[in-house]
Structure formats: structure tokens, C-alpha cells
């Protein structure tokens, strides 16, 4: 198990680099966008971008999860060409549907007004982004972590920074963001194909109908899961738009973007590296050892995410004042329910692994579906109840309640296949250290002045105090500290040592 945790850590080091840089790019984009766009324009951008980033997984999540689950089997038999050929055979058909059917139909017949170009660019980005993520799925399954990291950073840079430059320097409006995103994808996808050696791995006669059926049976339920997850994640913004307009969508989206960039991205550092290793570990060592491994990963997950959640909550007004303009300060009223809701949403990934590992993704539809319906009903009640000024706060509380229900149902349903052992005892030091850090930040926030300087000082002080308290309370064991050193040495070996 030691080697498997080190493997996770080695890959996660690159995912850490990717997520930190991507989060930083997304983070600095918020103050840029909130200064070049009015709240209603930012709301329009958010609606289209959300449709892409949450709608595209409806297509690629089936394929990428199946790649992670099945590739180790075919790689072990020396049949990588079978899985590459079977998965990528349908890409030309997908492009034909998107560019020859969907795009012309929407542009010609949909009543889009002055946002027709924005939606057209959104559809084009959707198609290319889907294929981009499928190719990243191969990289993740083959543990090409540094390549994955580089491509994610490049696409984030193109989407946010290049897009913002097009808006600021060339007088473009919201569509400038999507031109930057689309152009980057056009450049990146051919490079992905080359690095994966796709042309050599796609072979005539290597297509497998059996594998295609397995991918469909494994992945089709995940499409429904993805749709229900999108409802949980994004339907509230469209409902806020319907009740109170795009200004409230802009306020809500600022907080949502902030929380997901700083919290959900931290979770992906572990999730991206852990899932392929856990699948391989299950195939080699069996269920009981895998349960123990997931329990340890849960503890590391809490160690990373709990202090981030508390830090965002305590410093929410300072953070929002630093990264946005004064017109967005009302958004802070949605921070607490959103920061807690996103934390619970990310925690759900761990018990959800039981459905993926046991190839029972069909059983995951029920808990996600019930939660999605509950979310719609609660949003319909709370958004108008909170009124025309703070309807988006009602959406935030609906999000929190829905994720609590979803976690409960996923844990309950997942027990049938593989139990999830929550590390209660091992989490005590994490909770104590997080609480102590939160109190320190609360008092320091009252006395420190300065915007960027004050916020940076508080973040560094919180990280150092949390680490010191963890060491003092025995939160970091000697073996974990040894693992950390070994992970770094394997991820970045000294010259002449080579990789182990």
C-alpha cells in the first residue's frame, strides 16, 4: 500500500502544479472580468460557459470514466490499440453532428438576438472541449500526469487570459472570451493526438464491439448521473436568471467561481491522481485492501480541504473586496452555504468510488437523481422567497441542502457494493487544527489593513499556523512525513538519480 500511496502522490504532484496554476489563472480572471464586464454581461458569459463546462461531461464522462476503468485490463494484455480504436472511432460522427447539424440549426432558428455569435462560439467550443477531455482521459489512465498538467494549463490560459486580452485590446465583448478558448483548443488537440501516438494506435480491425458494449453499459448510467449532477451544480443559476435576471446571476457566479476554484480544484489534486491507482490496486489486491486505501485517502482529502473551506468562510468579505469591484460585495451573503455545499459535494467522490470500482454505475443514478429533483423543488421555493435583491442566496442554501441529501444517499446506496470507512479517529487533529486556524484568521482579519497585502499575509499565516498545529497535535505522522519526502524525490529526482 505504501507504494500505491507514493504513486498517487507522484502523479498528484503534477496535478497539484496544474490545479494551482489553473486556479491562479481562474482567480486573476475574476477581477479582470468583473472590471471589463457589468454584472449582467458577466452573467451572460457565465450562463454560456457553464453550459460548456457542465454540458460537455454529459458526452465525455461516459468515455473518460470507462477509459480509466478498462484501460489497465487492455494494457495488461498488450491491446492498447483495441481501446484507442474503439473509443475514437466515433469522433468524426460527433463532429458532424455538432458542426453540420446542431450549429446551423441553433444559429438559424434560435431567437438569440445580439448573443447569436456568443452561442455559436459556445457550441464550437463545446465540441472541441469534449474531444480535448476524452484525450486527457487517455493521458490520465496511462498516468501521463505531467502531460495532462501542461495541456490543462494551456487551455486555461487561452480561455481566460487570451480571451480577456481580446476583449480589452480589440474591443470585443463577451464573445472575445470564447474566441480565445476556441483558438487554444484548435492548436492543442493535434498536439494531444501526436503525444498519444493516436495514428499508430488506431488500427484497422482493432475495433471491438464487446468493448463498445462494455463502455456503453458502464458509461451510459454516468450520462444520467452527469445530467443530474449538472442540475445540482448549474440549474440554480438558470432559475435565478428566470426569476430575477442576469445581475443576480453575476453576483451568484462570482462566489460560486471563487469557491470552486479554491476548494473543488484542491479536491481534484487528490481525485485525479488517486482514481486510476485505486482501480489498479483493486484489480491486484482485492476489496479489503482497497477499502483501507480509500479510508487513508479520505483523511488526506480532509487534511487539504477542511482548512481551505474554513479560510474562505472566515475571510470571505476581504477576498471578495480584493478580487471584485464594489458592485459585487452583496455576493458575500452566499459564501457560507456555498463553501460548505461545495465541500460536501467534493467529499461525495469518495463513497461514489464504490459504484465505479464494482462496475455498478447504474446504481448511482438513483441517489443523484433524487437529489437533483429535490434541488429543483427547493430552488423554486427559496429563490423567490429570498426576494428580488437576495434571491441568489436562496439558491445557495438550496445547493447546500441538496448536497447534504446527495452525500447521505450515495453513502447508503454504495454500501451494497463496497463500504466507505470514514477515518473519524484520524480526523480529530485535522478538525482541531482547522478550528484553531479559523480563530486566528478571524482575529487577524480585524486588525490587518491592506487589500492584496493583507489577504496574502492572512493566507500565509493561516497555512503556517495550521501546519504547526497539525505537527503539535500529532496530525502528521512520521510515516506521512516520510511519504511526503519520498513523493517529492520521485516526482522530481535529482540529476543522475533517475526515476524509481
C-alpha positions as CSV (number, residue, x, y, z in Angstrom):
1,X,0.0,0.0,0.0
2,X,2.9,2.3,0.7
3,X,4.0,2.1,-3.0
4,X,0.4,2.9,-4.1
5,X,0.2,6.0,-2.0
6,X,3.5,7.1,-3.3
7,X,2.3,6.5,-6.9
8,X,-0.8,8.7,-6.1
9,X,1.5,11.3,-4.6
10,X,3.8,11.3,-7.5
11,X,1.0,11.8,-10.0
12,X,-0.7,14.2,-7.7
13,X,2.4,16.4,-7.6
14,X,1.8,17.2,-11.3
15,X,-1.9,17.6,-10.7
16,X,-1.1,19.9,-7.9
17,X,1.0,22.1,-10.2
18,X,-1.8,22.0,-12.8
19,X,-4.5,22.9,-10.4
20,X,-2.6,25.6,-8.6
21,X,-1.7,27.3,-11.9
22,X,-5.2,26.8,-13.3
23,X,-6.7,28.1,-10.1
24,X,-4.4,31.1,-10.2
25,X,-5.4,31.9,-13.8
26,X,-9.1,31.5,-13.0
27,X,-8.6,33.5,-9.8
28,X,-7.0,36.5,-11.5
29,X,-9.6,36.3,-14.3
30,X,-12.4,37.2,-11.8
31,X,-11.1,40.7,-11.0
32,X,-10.4,41.2,-14.7
33,X,-13.8,40.1,-15.9
34,X,-15.7,42.0,-13.2
35,X,-13.9,45.2,-14.3
36,X,-14.4,44.8,-18.0
37,X,-18.0,43.4,-17.8
38,X,-21.0,44.7,-16.0
39,X,-22.8,42.2,-13.7
40,X,-25.4,41.4,-16.4
41,X,-22.7,40.8,-19.0
42,X,-20.8,38.6,-16.6
43,X,-24.0,36.7,-16.1
44,X,-24.3,36.0,-19.8
45,X,-20.8,34.8,-20.0
46,X,-21.4,32.6,-17.0
47,X,-24.5,31.0,-18.5
48,X,-22.8,30.1,-21.8
49,X,-19.5,29.0,-20.1
50,X,-21.4,26.9,-17.6
51,X,-23.3,25.2,-20.4
52,X,-20.0,24.2,-21.9
53,X,-18.1,23.1,-18.8
54,X,-21.0,21.2,-17.3
55,X,-22.7,20.1,-20.5
56,X,-19.6,18.6,-22.2
57,X,-19.2,16.0,-19.5
58,X,-22.6,14.6,-20.5
59,X,-20.8,13.4,-23.6
60,X,-17.2,12.7,-22.4
61,X,-17.8,11.5,-18.9
62,X,-19.1,8.2,-20.2
63,X,-15.9,7.7,-22.2
64,X,-13.3,9.0,-19.9
65,X,-14.5,7.0,-16.9
66,X,-14.7,3.9,-19.0
67,X,-11.1,4.5,-20.2
68,X,-9.8,4.8,-16.6
69,X,-11.7,1.6,-15.7
70,X,-10.9,-0.6,-18.7
71,X,-7.5,0.6,-20.0
72,X,-5.5,-1.3,-17.3
73,X,-7.1,-4.5,-18.5
74,X,-6.3,-4.0,-22.1
75,X,-2.8,-2.6,-21.4
76,X,-2.0,-5.7,-19.4
77,X,-2.9,-7.8,-22.4
78,X,-0.9,-5.6,-24.8
79,X,-4.1,-4.5,-26.6
80,X,-4.0,-0.7,-26.3
81,X,-4.9,-0.4,-30.0
82,X,-8.3,-2.0,-29.2
83,X,-9.3,0.6,-26.7
84,X,-7.9,3.5,-28.7
85,X,-9.7,2.4,-31.9
86,X,-13.0,1.6,-30.2
87,X,-13.2,4.9,-28.3
88,X,-12.0,7.3,-31.1
89,X,-13.9,5.7,-34.0
90,X,-17.0,7.8,-33.2
91,X,-15.3,11.2,-33.0
92,X,-15.9,12.1,-36.7
93,X,-19.6,11.3,-36.3
94,X,-19.7,13.5,-33.2
95,X,-18.1,16.4,-35.1
96,X,-20.5,16.0,-38.0
97,X,-23.5,16.2,-35.6
98,X,-22.2,19.3,-33.8
99,X,-20.9,21.4,-36.8
100,X,-23.2,20.2,-39.6
101,X,-26.4,19.8,-37.7
102,X,-26.5,21.4,-34.3
103,X,-24.6,24.6,-35.0
104,X,-26.5,25.7,-38.2
105,X,-29.9,24.8,-36.6
106,X,-29.2,26.9,-33.5
107,X,-27.8,29.9,-35.3
108,X,-30.5,30.0,-38.0
109,X,-33.6,29.2,-35.9
110,X,-33.0,30.1,-32.3
111,X,-34.1,33.6,-31.2
112,X,-30.7,34.6,-29.7
113,X,-30.7,38.3,-30.6
114,X,-27.3,40.0,-30.2
115,X,-25.9,37.0,-28.4
116,X,-26.1,34.8,-31.5
117,X,-22.3,34.8,-32.1
118,X,-21.6,34.0,-28.4
119,X,-23.9,30.9,-28.6
120,X,-22.4,29.8,-31.9
121,X,-18.9,30.1,-30.5
122,X,-20.1,28.3,-27.4
123,X,-21.3,25.3,-29.5
124,X,-18.0,25.2,-31.3
125,X,-16.0,25.3,-28.0
126,X,-18.3,22.5,-26.6
127,X,-17.5,20.2,-29.5
128,X,-13.7,20.7,-29.3
129,X,-13.6,20.8,-25.5
130,X,-15.3,17.4,-25.4
131,X,-12.7,15.8,-27.6
132,X,-9.9,17.5,-25.7
133,X,-11.2,16.0,-22.4
134,X,-11.5,12.5,-24.0
135,X,-7.9,12.7,-25.0
136,X,-7.0,13.8,-21.5
137,X,-8.8,10.8,-20.2
138,X,-6.3,8.6,-22.0
139,X,-3.4,10.5,-20.5
140,X,-4.9,10.2,-17.0
141,X,-5.5,6.4,-17.4
142,X,-1.9,5.9,-18.7
143,X,-0.6,8.1,-15.9
144,X,0.8,10.7,-18.2
145,X,0.4,13.2,-15.4
146,X,2.8,15.9,-16.5
147,X,1.4,16.0,-20.0
148,X,-2.1,16.2,-18.6
149,X,-1.0,19.1,-16.4
150,X,0.6,21.1,-19.3
151,X,-2.4,20.8,-21.5
152,X,-4.8,21.9,-18.8
153,X,-2.8,24.9,-18.0
154,X,-2.5,25.9,-21.7
155,X,-6.3,25.7,-22.2
156,X,-7.0,27.6,-19.1
157,X,-4.6,30.3,-20.2
158,X,-6.2,30.5,-23.6
159,X,-9.7,30.7,-22.2
160,X,-9.1,33.4,-19.6
161,X,-6.0,35.4,-20.4
162,X,-6.1,35.4,-24.2
163,X,-9.9,35.9,-24.1
164,X,-9.5,38.8,-21.7
165,X,-6.8,40.4,-23.9
166,X,-9.2,40.1,-27.0
167,X,-11.9,41.9,-25.0
168,X,-9.6,44.6,-23.6
169,X,-7.3,45.3,-26.6
170,X,-9.6,44.7,-29.6
171,X,-12.9,46.0,-28.3
172,X,-14.6,42.6,-28.4
173,X,-17.5,41.9,-26.0
174,X,-18.3,38.6,-24.3
175,X,-17.6,36.7,-27.5
176,X,-13.8,37.6,-27.1
177,X,-13.5,35.1,-24.2
178,X,-14.9,32.3,-26.4
179,X,-12.6,33.2,-29.4
180,X,-9.6,32.8,-27.1
181,X,-10.9,29.4,-25.8
182,X,-11.7,28.1,-29.2
183,X,-8.4,29.1,-30.8
184,X,-6.4,27.4,-28.0
185,X,-8.4,24.2,-28.4
186,X,-7.7,24.2,-32.2
187,X,-4.0,24.4,-31.5
188,X,-3.8,21.9,-28.6
189,X,-5.8,19.0,-29.9
190,X,-3.4,18.0,-32.7
191,X,-0.6,18.0,-30.2
192,X,-2.5,15.7,-27.9
193,X,-3.1,13.3,-30.7
194,X,0.6,13.3,-31.5
195,X,1.8,12.7,-27.9
196,X,-0.7,9.8,-27.5
197,X,0.5,8.4,-30.9
198,X,-3.1,8.0,-31.8
199,X,-2.3,7.4,-35.5
200,X,-0.2,4.4,-34.7
201,X,-2.6,3.0,-32.1
202,X,-5.7,3.2,-34.3
203,X,-5.6,0.1,-36.4
204,X,-7.9,-1.5,-38.9
205,X,-9.7,-4.5,-37.4
206,X,-8.9,-3.5,-33.8
207,X,-12.4,-2.2,-33.2
208,X,-14.2,-4.3,-30.5
209,X,-17.9,-4.4,-30.3
210,X,-17.6,-6.2,-27.0
211,X,-15.6,-3.3,-25.5
212,X,-18.0,-0.8,-27.0
213,X,-20.9,-2.6,-25.3
214,X,-19.0,-2.6,-22.0
215,X,-18.2,1.1,-22.4
216,X,-21.9,1.8,-23.1
217,X,-23.2,-0.3,-20.2
218,X,-20.6,1.2,-17.8
219,X,-20.8,4.8,-19.1
220,X,-24.4,5.4,-20.1
221,X,-25.6,5.5,-16.5
222,X,-22.9,8.1,-15.9
223,X,-24.5,10.3,-18.6
224,X,-27.7,10.4,-16.5
225,X,-25.6,10.9,-13.4
226,X,-23.8,13.8,-15.2
227,X,-27.1,15.3,-16.2
228,X,-28.4,15.1,-12.6
229,X,-25.1,16.5,-11.4
230,X,-25.4,19.4,-13.8
231,X,-28.8,20.1,-12.4
232,X,-27.4,20.1,-8.9
233,X,-24.5,22.4,-10.0
234,X,-26.0,24.7,-12.5
235,X,-29.8,24.7,-12.6
236,X,-29.9,27.3,-9.8
237,X,-28.1,29.9,-12.0
238,X,-30.7,29.5,-14.8
239,X,-33.5,29.6,-12.2
240,X,-32.1,32.8,-10.7
241,X,-32.0,34.2,-14.2
242,X,-35.6,33.3,-14.8
243,X,-36.8,34.8,-11.5
244,X,-34.6,37.9,-11.0
245,X,-32.4,38.5,-14.1
246,X,-28.7,38.3,-15.1
247,X,-27.4,40.7,-12.5
248,X,-28.2,38.3,-9.7
249,X,-26.6,35.5,-11.8
250,X,-23.5,37.6,-12.0
251,X,-23.4,38.1,-8.2
252,X,-24.0,34.4,-7.5
253,X,-21.5,33.3,-10.1
254,X,-18.7,35.3,-8.6
255,X,-19.0,33.5,-5.3
256,X,-19.5,30.1,-7.0
257,X,-16.4,30.6,-9.2
258,X,-14.4,31.7,-6.1
259,X,-15.4,28.7,-4.1
260,X,-15.0,26.1,-6.8
261,X,-11.6,27.5,-7.9
262,X,-10.2,27.4,-4.4
263,X,-11.9,24.4,-3.0
264,X,-13.1,22.0,-5.7
265,X,-9.8,22.3,-7.5
266,X,-7.9,21.3,-4.4
267,X,-10.0,18.2,-4.3
268,X,-9.1,17.3,-7.8
269,X,-5.4,17.3,-6.8
270,X,-6.1,14.0,-5.0
271,X,-9.0,12.7,-7.1
272,X,-7.2,12.9,-10.4
273,X,-4.2,11.1,-9.2
274,X,-6.0,8.6,-6.9
275,X,-8.7,7.1,-9.1
276,X,-6.5,5.3,-11.7
277,X,-4.2,4.0,-9.0
278,X,-7.2,2.8,-6.9
279,X,-8.7,0.9,-9.8
280,X,-5.3,-0.8,-10.5
281,X,-4.9,-1.5,-6.8
282,X,-8.4,-3.1,-6.6
283,X,-7.6,-5.4,-9.6
284,X,-4.3,-6.5,-7.9
285,X,-5.0,-6.6,-4.1
286,X,-8.8,-7.0,-3.7
287,X,-11.6,-5.3,-1.9
288,X,-10.5,-5.1,1.8
289,X,-7.1,-3.6,0.9
290,X,-8.9,-1.1,-1.3
291,X,-11.3,-0.1,1.5
292,X,-8.3,0.7,3.7
293,X,-6.6,2.6,1.0
294,X,-9.7,4.8,0.3
295,X,-10.0,5.5,4.1
296,X,-6.5,6.8,4.2
297,X,-7.1,8.9,1.1
298,X,-10.2,10.3,2.8
299,X,-8.0,11.5,5.6
300,X,-5.6,13.2,3.2
301,X,-8.6,14.8,1.5
302,X,-9.9,16.3,4.7
303,X,-6.4,17.4,5.6
304,X,-6.3,19.5,2.4
305,X,-9.9,20.7,2.1
306,X,-11.2,21.5,5.6
307,X,-8.8,24.4,6.3
308,X,-9.5,25.8,2.8
309,X,-13.2,25.7,3.5
310,X,-12.9,27.5,6.8
311,X,-10.4,30.0,5.5
312,X,-12.7,31.1,2.6
313,X,-15.6,31.4,5.0
314,X,-13.7,33.5,7.6
315,X,-12.1,35.8,5.1
316,X,-15.0,36.0,2.6
317,X,-15.5,39.8,2.7
318,X,-11.8,40.5,2.4
319,X,-11.5,38.1,-0.5
320,X,-14.5,39.4,-2.4
321,X,-13.4,43.0,-1.9
322,X,-9.9,42.2,-3.2
323,X,-10.9,40.3,-6.4
324,X,-14.0,42.2,-7.4
325,X,-15.3,45.7,-7.7
326,X,-17.6,47.3,-5.1
327,X,-20.8,46.3,-7.1
328,X,-20.2,42.7,-6.2
329,X,-20.0,42.9,-2.4
330,X,-23.6,41.7,-1.8
331,X,-22.3,38.3,-3.2
332,X,-20.7,37.6,0.2
333,X,-24.1,36.7,1.6
334,X,-24.0,33.4,-0.3
335,X,-20.5,32.4,0.8
336,X,-21.3,30.2,3.9
337,X,-23.8,27.9,2.3
338,X,-21.8,27.6,-0.9
339,X,-18.5,26.9,0.7
340,X,-20.0,24.1,2.9
341,X,-22.1,22.8,0.0
342,X,-19.1,22.5,-2.4
343,X,-17.1,20.8,0.3
344,X,-19.8,18.2,0.8
345,X,-20.1,17.8,-3.0
346,X,-16.4,17.0,-3.2
347,X,-16.5,14.6,-0.3
348,X,-19.1,12.6,-2.2
349,X,-16.4,11.5,-4.6
350,X,-15.0,9.0,-2.1
351,X,-18.1,6.8,-1.4
352,X,-19.1,7.2,-5.1
353,X,-15.9,5.2,-6.0
354,X,-17.7,2.0,-4.9
355,X,-20.1,2.2,-8.0
356,X,-17.2,2.8,-10.3
357,X,-14.9,0.1,-8.9
358,X,-17.6,-2.6,-8.9
359,X,-18.9,-1.6,-12.3
360,X,-22.3,-0.7,-10.9
361,X,-22.6,2.8,-12.2
362,X,-26.3,2.1,-12.9
363,X,-27.0,2.1,-9.2
364,X,-25.6,5.6,-8.8
365,X,-28.4,7.1,-10.8
366,X,-31.0,6.9,-8.0
367,X,-29.2,9.0,-5.3
368,X,-28.0,11.7,-7.7
369,X,-31.4,11.8,-9.5
370,X,-33.4,12.2,-6.2
371,X,-31.1,15.0,-5.1
372,X,-31.4,16.8,-8.4
373,X,-35.2,16.7,-8.2
374,X,-35.0,17.9,-4.6
375,X,-32.7,20.7,-5.7
376,X,-35.1,22.0,-8.4
377,X,-38.0,22.0,-6.0
378,X,-36.1,23.8,-3.2
379,X,-34.7,26.4,-5.7
380,X,-38.2,27.1,-6.9
381,X,-39.3,27.7,-3.3
382,X,-36.2,29.6,-1.9
383,X,-35.2,31.9,-4.9
384,X,-38.5,33.8,-4.9
385,X,-38.8,33.6,-1.1
386,X,-35.5,35.5,-0.6
387,X,-36.8,38.3,-2.8
388,X,-35.6,40.4,-5.8
389,X,-32.4,41.5,-4.1
390,X,-31.1,38.3,-2.5
391,X,-32.8,35.5,-4.4
392,X,-29.4,34.1,-5.2
393,X,-28.8,33.5,-1.5
394,X,-31.8,31.2,-1.5
395,X,-30.2,29.3,-4.4
396,X,-27.0,28.9,-2.3
397,X,-29.0,27.4,0.7
398,X,-30.8,25.1,-1.7
399,X,-27.4,23.9,-3.1
400,X,-26.2,23.1,0.4
401,X,-29.3,21.1,1.4
402,X,-29.2,19.2,-1.9
403,X,-25.6,18.2,-1.5
404,X,-26.2,17.0,2.1
405,X,-29.0,14.8,0.9
406,X,-26.9,13.5,-2.0
407,X,-24.0,12.5,0.2
408,X,-26.4,10.6,2.5
409,X,-28.0,8.7,-0.4
410,X,-24.7,7.9,-2.1
411,X,-23.2,6.5,1.1
412,X,-26.3,4.5,1.8
413,X,-26.6,3.1,-1.8
414,X,-22.8,2.5,-2.1
415,X,-22.7,0.2,1.0
416,X,-24.2,-2.6,-1.0
417,X,-21.1,-2.9,-3.1
418,X,-18.1,-1.6,-1.0
419,X,-18.2,0.2,2.3
420,X,-16.6,3.5,2.9
421,X,-14.7,3.7,6.2
422,X,-14.6,7.3,7.4
423,X,-11.5,8.0,9.4
424,X,-13.1,9.6,12.5
425,X,-10.2,9.0,14.8
426,X,-7.6,10.1,12.4
427,X,-9.5,13.3,11.6
428,X,-9.6,14.7,15.2
429,X,-6.3,16.5,14.8
430,X,-7.3,18.0,11.5
431,X,-10.5,19.4,13.0
432,X,-8.7,20.8,16.0
433,X,-6.0,22.4,13.8
434,X,-8.6,23.8,11.4
435,X,-10.7,25.3,14.2
436,X,-7.6,26.9,15.7
437,X,-6.6,28.4,12.4
438,X,-10.1,29.8,11.8
439,X,-10.0,31.6,15.2
440,X,-6.6,33.0,14.4
441,X,-7.7,34.3,11.0
442,X,-10.9,35.8,12.5
443,X,-8.9,38.0,14.9
444,X,-6.1,38.8,12.5
445,X,-8.7,39.9,9.9
446,X,-9.9,42.6,12.3
447,X,-6.5,44.2,12.8
448,X,-4.7,43.8,9.5
449,X,-5.1,46.5,6.9
450,X,-4.3,46.5,3.2
451,X,-6.1,44.7,0.3
452,X,-3.8,42.3,-1.5
453,X,-1.0,42.6,1.0
454,X,-3.4,42.0,4.0
455,X,-5.0,39.0,2.3
456,X,-1.7,37.4,1.3
457,X,-0.4,37.9,4.8
458,X,-3.5,36.2,6.3
459,X,-3.3,33.2,3.9
460,X,0.4,32.6,4.7
461,X,-0.2,33.0,8.4
462,X,-3.2,30.6,8.2
463,X,-1.2,27.9,6.3
464,X,1.8,28.1,8.7
465,X,-0.3,28.1,11.8
466,X,-2.4,25.1,10.6
467,X,0.8,23.2,9.7
468,X,2.4,24.0,13.1
469,X,-0.8,22.9,15.0
470,X,-1.0,19.7,13.0
471,X,2.6,18.8,13.9
472,X,1.9,19.8,17.6
473,X,-1.2,17.6,17.9
474,X,0.3,14.7,16.0
475,X,-1.8,15.3,12.9
476,X,1.1,14.4,10.6
477,X,2.6,11.0,11.4
478,X,6.2,10.2,10.9
479,X,5.3,7.8,8.1
480,X,3.3,10.6,6.3
481,X,6.2,13.0,6.6
482,X,8.5,10.3,5.1
483,X,6.0,9.7,2.4
484,X,5.9,13.4,1.5
485,X,9.7,13.5,1.2
486,X,9.7,10.3,-1.0
487,X,6.9,11.6,-3.1
488,X,8.8,14.8,-3.9
489,X,12.0,12.9,-4.6
490,X,10.3,10.5,-7.0
491,X,8.4,13.3,-8.8
492,X,11.4,15.5,-9.1
493,X,14.5,13.2,-8.9
494,X,17.9,14.8,-8.6
495,X,20.0,14.8,-11.7
496,X,21.7,11.5,-12.3
497,X,19.4,9.5,-9.9
498,X,16.7,8.7,-12.5
499,X,13.1,7.7,-11.6
500,X,12.3,4.7,-9.4
